[in-house]
Amino acid sequence: MAGSVKLLLIESVEALGIVGDVVNVKIGYARNYLLPRALATQPSDELIAKLSAKRAEAQKQVALQRTKREETTQKLQGVELELIRSCNDQGILYGAITQQDVATALGEKGFEVRARDVRLPGAIKRIDKYDIHMKLDSDLDATIRLFVKPDRELPKDAPEGEKPKQAAAAGAEGEKPAAEGEKTERAPRGERPDRGDRGDRGDRGERVERKRVDIFEQALQADKARVVGWGGGDKKAEAATADGDKKAAKGKGKPAAEKKSKE
């Protein structure tokens, strides 16, 4: 394998092998980690034979560790864990919960787990409950329930940070939020306030309506002869003017014809 080297482990290395194993590792990993720490060396038959007794002991330790992890996996199934954290009124934590936090809390309960055994579903940053996947080995899995709780009493009706925002918005509008399960009564239709009684909204509506009336009056005063309407106003005015001209013409021609008849 290009860029790799074959080494003999003289100490057990987690996730790599136990003492006496001959492994292929990358040159950089061997040069920067295994060789400087005297965890591996160049393999030879003589050295492998010397490490046989140490290897047998390491195998017993691996078997014992496997048994403990199997027992821990069975005990972890369905375990409920509680963590108390500081948060704001919306339930947002000031610091996210990490794998080490969960592993430490489980260790206090007597479970021997590593931080790498905790598989978080994502960043835990709010007050809530979570299902945490535990993977102690490639084929050893368990699920625990994590309850993240606040270190103080949060505002009522706001367990997850949504209702406090609604309450604040309602308070800003001068409305009192209804308690959970309480039905709000609506005023009869005849007793409901009109648009003009709704504070600033009614005032704005009156100002807009007054402005429209002023514009309409100004248009009438600017051209009293024109017929002002919604669309077609100019055409109606022109038609009215044309009809007036025709009637005037007929009126002028009629007296002339009567004079001729008298003569």
C-alpha positions as CSV (number, residue, x, y, z in Angstrom):
1,M,0.0,0.0,0.0
2,A,1.5,3.3,-1.1
3,G,2.3,5.7,1.7
4,S,2.0,3.1,4.4
5,V,4.4,1.0,6.5
6,K,4.1,-2.3,8.3
7,L,4.8,-2.2,12.1
8,L,4.6,-4.5,15.1
9,L,2.6,-3.2,18.1
10,I,4.5,-3.5,21.3
11,E,1.6,-1.9,23.2
12,S,-2.2,-2.1,22.7
13,V,-3.5,0.9,20.8
14,E,-7.2,1.7,20.9
15,A,-9.0,1.4,17.6
16,L,-5.8,-0.1,16.0
17,G,-4.9,-3.4,17.7
18,I,-3.4,-5.1,20.7
19,V,0.2,-5.9,21.5
20,G,1.8,-8.4,19.1
21,D,-0.4,-7.4,16.1
22,V,1.3,-6.5,12.9
23,V,-0.6,-3.6,11.3
24,N,-0.3,-1.4,8.2
25,V,-0.4,2.3,9.1
26,K,0.2,5.5,7.2
27,I,3.8,6.7,7.3
28,G,2.8,10.0,9.0
29,Y,0.9,8.3,11.7
30,A,3.8,5.9,12.4
31,R,6.4,8.7,12.3
32,N,4.5,11.2,14.4
33,Y,2.6,9.1,16.9
34,L,3.5,5.3,17.1
35,L,7.3,5.4,16.9
36,P,8.0,8.4,19.1
37,R,5.8,6.9,21.9
38,A,7.4,3.5,21.6
39,L,4.0,1.9,20.7
40,A,5.3,0.1,17.7
41,T,8.5,-1.1,16.0
42,Q,9.8,-2.9,13.0
43,P,8.4,-6.5,13.0
44,S,10.6,-9.5,13.4
45,D,10.0,-13.2,14.3
46,E,12.2,-13.0,17.4
47,L,10.3,-10.0,18.8
48,I,6.9,-11.5,18.0
49,A,7.9,-14.6,20.1
50,K,9.0,-12.4,23.0
51,L,5.7,-10.6,23.0
52,S,3.6,-13.8,23.0
53,A,3.0,-13.8,26.8
54,K,2.1,-10.1,26.8
55,R,-0.2,-10.7,23.9
56,A,-2.1,-13.5,25.7
57,E,-2.6,-11.2,28.7
58,A,-3.9,-8.4,26.4
59,Q,-6.4,-10.8,24.8
60,K,-7.8,-11.6,28.2
61,Q,-8.2,-7.9,28.9
62,V,-10.0,-7.5,25.6
63,A,-12.4,-10.3,26.4
64,L,-13.1,-8.9,29.8
65,Q,-13.7,-5.5,28.4
66,R,-16.1,-6.9,25.8
67,T,-18.1,-8.6,28.6
68,K,-18.3,-5.4,30.6
69,R,-19.5,-3.4,27.5
70,E,-22.2,-6.0,26.8
71,E,-23.5,-5.7,30.3
72,T,-23.3,-1.9,30.2
73,T,-25.2,-1.9,27.0
74,Q,-28.0,-3.9,28.5
75,K,-28.2,-1.7,31.6
76,L,-28.1,1.5,29.5
77,Q,-31.2,0.6,27.5
78,G,-34.0,2.9,28.6
79,V,-32.0,4.8,31.2
80,E,-33.2,8.3,31.9
81,L,-30.6,11.0,32.5
82,E,-31.2,14.5,33.9
83,L,-29.0,17.5,33.3
84,I,-29.7,21.0,34.9
85,R,-28.5,23.9,32.8
86,S,-28.7,27.7,32.8
87,C,-30.9,29.2,30.1
88,N,-32.8,32.3,29.1
89,D,-36.6,32.8,29.4
90,Q,-37.1,31.1,26.0
91,G,-35.4,27.9,27.2
92,I,-32.2,28.5,25.1
93,L,-29.1,27.2,26.9
94,Y,-26.2,29.5,27.5
95,G,-23.8,26.6,26.6
96,A,-24.4,23.5,24.4
97,I,-24.4,20.1,26.0
98,T,-21.5,17.9,24.7
99,Q,-20.6,14.2,24.5
100,Q,-18.3,14.6,27.5
101,D,-21.2,16.1,29.6
102,V,-23.4,13.1,28.9
103,A,-20.5,10.6,29.5
104,T,-19.6,12.3,32.8
105,A,-23.2,12.3,34.0
106,L,-23.5,8.5,33.2
107,G,-20.2,7.9,35.0
108,E,-21.6,9.4,38.1
109,K,-24.5,6.9,37.9
110,G,-22.0,4.0,37.7
111,F,-21.9,3.5,33.9
112,E,-18.4,3.1,32.4
113,V,-18.7,4.9,29.0
114,R,-16.4,7.0,27.0
115,A,-17.2,10.3,25.4
116,R,-16.8,8.7,21.9
117,D,-19.6,6.2,22.9
118,V,-22.1,9.0,23.0
119,R,-23.7,9.8,19.6
120,L,-25.6,13.1,19.9
121,P,-28.3,13.7,17.3
122,G,-27.1,17.3,17.0
123,A,-26.2,20.3,19.0
124,I,-28.3,20.3,22.2
125,K,-29.0,24.0,22.9
126,R,-32.4,24.2,24.5
127,I,-34.5,22.9,27.3
128,D,-36.2,19.7,26.1
129,K,-36.0,15.9,26.2
130,Y,-33.8,13.9,23.8
131,D,-33.2,10.3,22.8
132,I,-29.4,9.7,22.8
133,H,-27.8,6.8,20.9
134,M,-25.0,5.0,22.7
135,K,-22.6,2.8,20.7
136,L,-20.1,1.0,22.9
137,D,-18.9,-1.2,20.1
138,S,-19.5,-1.9,16.5
139,D,-22.4,-4.2,17.4
140,L,-23.4,-2.9,20.8
141,D,-26.1,-0.2,20.8
142,A,-28.4,1.3,23.3
143,T,-30.7,4.3,23.6
144,I,-31.1,6.5,26.7
145,R,-33.5,9.4,27.4
146,L,-31.9,12.8,28.3
147,F,-33.9,15.4,30.1
148,V,-32.4,18.9,29.9
149,K,-34.0,21.1,32.6
150,P,-33.6,24.7,33.6
151,D,-31.9,25.8,36.8
152,R,-34.8,28.1,37.6
153,E,-38.5,28.4,37.1
154,L,-39.3,29.7,33.6
155,P,-42.4,31.8,32.8
156,K,-45.6,29.8,32.9
157,D,-47.0,28.3,29.7
158,A,-43.6,28.4,28.1
159,P,-41.9,25.0,28.4
160,E,-40.0,25.3,25.1
161,G,-39.6,29.0,24.5
162,E,-42.4,29.5,22.1
163,K,-45.2,30.8,24.4
164,P,-43.1,33.5,26.1
165,K,-42.7,35.2,22.7
166,Q,-46.4,35.1,22.1
167,A,-47.1,36.5,25.6
168,A,-44.6,39.4,25.0
169,A,-46.2,40.2,21.6
170,A,-49.7,40.2,23.2
171,G,-48.5,42.4,26.0
172,A,-47.1,44.9,23.5
173,E,-50.5,45.2,21.9
174,G,-52.2,45.8,25.2
175,E,-54.0,42.4,25.1
176,K,-54.0,39.9,27.9
177,P,-53.2,36.3,26.7
178,A,-55.8,33.8,27.7
179,A,-54.7,31.0,30.1
180,E,-54.3,27.5,28.8
181,G,-57.6,25.8,28.4
182,E,-59.6,29.0,28.9
183,K,-61.9,30.1,26.1
184,T,-62.0,33.7,25.1
185,E,-65.5,35.3,24.7
186,R,-66.2,37.5,21.8
187,A,-68.4,40.6,22.1
188,P,-71.8,40.5,20.3
189,R,-71.7,41.9,16.8
190,G,-73.7,45.0,17.7
191,E,-71.4,45.8,20.6
192,R,-68.0,45.4,18.9
193,P,-66.0,48.6,18.6
194,D,-65.9,50.3,15.2
195,R,-62.8,51.0,13.3
196,G,-62.7,54.5,14.6
197,D,-62.5,53.3,18.2
198,R,-59.3,51.2,17.8
199,G,-56.7,53.8,18.7
200,D,-54.1,54.7,16.2
201,R,-55.5,52.5,13.5
202,G,-58.8,54.4,13.6
203,D,-57.0,57.7,13.6
204,R,-55.0,56.7,10.6
205,G,-58.1,55.6,8.7
206,E,-59.9,58.9,9.4
207,R,-56.9,60.9,8.2
208,V,-56.7,58.9,4.9
209,E,-60.5,59.3,4.4
210,R,-60.3,63.1,5.1
211,K,-57.4,63.4,2.6
212,R,-59.4,61.7,-0.1
213,V,-62.3,64.1,0.4
214,D,-60.0,67.1,0.2
215,I,-58.5,65.9,-3.0
216,F,-61.9,65.3,-4.5
217,E,-63.1,68.8,-3.5
218,Q,-59.9,70.4,-5.0
219,A,-60.6,68.6,-8.3
220,L,-64.1,69.9,-8.4
221,Q,-63.0,73.5,-7.7
222,A,-60.3,73.3,-10.4
223,D,-62.6,72.4,-13.2
224,K,-66.3,72.7,-12.3
225,A,-67.4,72.1,-15.9
226,R,-65.8,68.7,-16.1
227,V,-67.6,65.6,-14.9
228,V,-65.3,63.9,-12.5
229,G,-65.8,60.1,-12.0
230,W,-64.1,56.8,-11.9
231,G,-62.9,56.3,-15.5
232,G,-64.5,57.8,-18.5
233,G,-65.1,61.2,-16.9
234,D,-63.4,63.1,-19.7
235,K,-65.4,61.3,-22.3
236,K,-68.7,62.1,-20.6
237,A,-67.7,65.8,-20.3
238,E,-66.8,66.0,-24.0
239,A,-70.1,64.3,-24.9
240,A,-72.1,66.7,-22.7
241,T,-70.3,69.7,-24.3
242,A,-71.0,68.4,-27.8
243,D,-74.7,67.9,-27.0
244,G,-74.8,71.5,-25.7
245,D,-73.3,72.9,-28.9
246,K,-75.8,71.0,-31.1
247,K,-78.7,72.4,-29.1
248,A,-77.4,75.9,-29.2
249,A,-77.0,75.6,-33.0
250,K,-80.6,74.5,-33.4
251,G,-81.8,77.3,-31.2
252,K,-80.1,79.9,-33.4
253,G,-81.5,78.5,-36.6
254,K,-85.1,78.4,-35.5
255,P,-85.8,82.2,-35.2
256,A,-84.3,82.7,-38.7
257,A,-86.8,80.3,-40.2
258,E,-89.7,81.9,-38.4
259,K,-88.8,85.3,-39.8
260,K,-88.8,84.0,-43.4
261,S,-92.2,82.5,-42.9
262,K,-93.7,85.8,-41.6
263,E,-92.3,87.7,-44.5
